[in-house]
Amino acid sequence: MLNSLMDLTRAGGALGIPGLYVTGDPGAGDEAARQGSLSIRIGLGWAKSHTFTTGQCPVMKYHRQLMMAILHDRVQIAKAVNATPISLGDAPRGYHEFDQGAARKYVLDPHGLLN
């Protein structure tokens, strides 16, 4: 994915890489990923003079605006992230589907109080 972004980004452009990249993942599919190594064509980024910014998203910059939008029903976060309530008994299935790349966020609802 990052390599594709470098292909698409113009020379002198910048790539923001938010997200979670762990230092190691014992359950990863290949040895490099188990060690936390990503296969990035850094030479391409260097040749195109790309700027890379990494780290967590600057949530403190936006959290008040987001909170106000939620409180005034201008955005529906649960709908936006495809939140799916599941029972505690369905948690193993939910974790498995999430690990397989399901495009939803699971919310555990052990008492059946969510719609």
Secondary structure as UniProt FT lines:
FT   HELIX           2..8
FT   TURN            11..12
FT   STRAND          14..17
FT   TURN            26..27
FT   HELIX           31..34
FT   TURN            35..36
FT   HELIX           42..47
FT   TURN            48..49
FT   STRAND          51..54
FT   HELIX           59..71
FT   TURN            72..73
FT   HELIX           77..80
FT   TURN            81..82
FT   STRAND          83..86
FT   HELIX           88..90
FT   HELIX           91..99
FT   TURN            100..101
FT   STRAND          105..108
FT   TURN            110..111
//
